[in-house]
Amino acid sequence: MRKDDPGHPDECEVAFKYWKIFGSADELETVKCECEKGLRGCADCKRQLGAKINERMKEIRERRRYYEEHPELVEKIIREGSEKARTDAQKILAEVRKLVRMY
């Protein structure tokens, strides 16, 4: 198999499936056409796909980095969330006990 051999994107086990997730409709059509015509090699396709995925994940990685640098904020968020969940759960359990006539 050579770079300029026509490809079969619908049979692609990795890259084309991810292009469907991370690429726009125009990009998906371009990738498919170039692959079928042998204008796009698998290595180049995967390199471009990797760049696309990294671009989409950039914001998530930045937020993660922020929270890694501020563990006290994460602990506060977890503590407050736990308190809220506990309060809500107590209300629900009280209602359930009332409905099933427990206690």
C-alpha positions as CSV (number, residue, x, y, z in Angstrom):
1,M,0.0,0.0,0.0
2,R,1.4,3.4,-1.1
3,K,0.5,6.9,-0.2
4,D,-1.1,7.6,-3.6
5,D,-3.2,4.4,-3.6
6,P,-6.9,5.0,-3.5
7,G,-8.3,4.6,0.0
8,H,-11.5,3.3,1.4
9,P,-12.5,5.7,4.2
10,D,-15.7,3.8,5.1
11,E,-13.5,0.8,5.9
12,C,-10.9,2.9,7.9
13,E,-10.8,1.5,11.4
14,V,-9.5,4.6,13.1
15,A,-9.0,7.9,11.4
16,F,-12.2,8.4,9.4
17,K,-14.4,7.5,12.4
18,Y,-12.7,10.2,14.4
19,W,-13.0,12.7,11.5
20,K,-16.8,12.1,11.7
21,I,-16.6,13.2,15.4
22,F,-14.1,16.1,15.2
23,G,-14.4,17.4,11.7
24,S,-16.9,19.7,10.1
25,A,-19.1,18.5,7.2
26,D,-16.8,20.2,4.7
27,E,-13.7,18.7,6.2
28,L,-15.3,15.2,6.3
29,E,-16.2,15.5,2.6
30,T,-12.7,16.7,1.7
31,V,-11.0,13.9,3.7
32,K,-13.3,11.3,2.1
33,C,-12.7,12.6,-1.5
34,E,-8.9,13.0,-1.1
35,C,-8.7,9.5,0.5
36,E,-10.7,7.8,-2.3
37,K,-8.6,9.6,-5.0
38,G,-5.3,8.7,-3.4
39,L,-4.5,12.3,-2.7
40,R,-4.2,11.8,1.1
41,G,-1.9,9.3,2.8
42,C,-2.9,7.7,6.1
43,A,0.1,9.2,8.0
44,D,-0.8,12.8,6.8
45,C,-4.4,12.2,7.5
46,K,-3.7,11.1,11.1
47,R,-1.3,14.0,11.6
48,Q,-4.0,16.5,10.5
49,L,-6.6,14.6,12.6
50,G,-4.3,14.8,15.7
51,A,-4.0,18.6,15.2
52,K,-7.8,18.9,14.9
53,I,-8.4,16.9,18.0
54,N,-5.7,18.9,19.9
55,E,-7.4,22.1,18.7
56,R,-10.8,21.0,20.0
57,M,-9.4,19.8,23.4
58,K,-7.3,23.0,24.0
59,E,-10.0,24.7,26.1
60,I,-10.6,21.5,28.2
61,R,-6.8,21.1,28.8
62,E,-6.5,24.7,29.9
63,R,-9.4,24.3,32.4
64,R,-7.8,21.1,33.7
65,R,-4.5,22.8,34.1
66,Y,-6.2,25.7,36.0
67,Y,-7.8,23.3,38.5
68,E,-4.6,21.3,38.8
69,E,-2.9,24.5,39.9
70,H,-5.8,25.4,42.3
71,P,-6.5,22.2,44.3
72,E,-8.1,24.2,47.1
73,L,-10.8,25.4,44.7
74,V,-11.4,21.8,43.7
75,E,-11.8,20.7,47.3
76,K,-14.2,23.6,47.9
77,I,-16.3,22.7,44.9
78,I,-16.5,19.1,46.0
79,R,-17.3,20.0,49.6
80,E,-20.1,22.4,48.6
81,G,-21.5,19.9,46.1
82,S,-21.5,17.2,48.7
83,E,-23.3,19.4,51.2
84,K,-25.9,20.3,48.6
85,A,-26.3,16.6,47.6
86,R,-26.6,15.5,51.2
87,T,-29.3,18.2,51.9
88,D,-31.3,17.2,48.8
89,A,-30.9,13.5,49.6
90,Q,-32.2,14.0,53.1
91,K,-35.3,15.8,51.8
92,I,-35.9,13.0,49.3
93,L,-35.4,10.2,51.8
94,A,-37.7,12.0,54.3
95,E,-40.4,12.1,51.6
96,V,-39.8,8.4,50.7
97,R,-40.1,7.4,54.3
98,K,-43.3,9.3,54.6
99,L,-44.8,7.7,51.5
100,V,-43.8,4.2,52.6
101,R,-44.7,4.9,56.2
102,M,-41.3,4.1,57.6
103,Y,-40.3,5.6,60.9
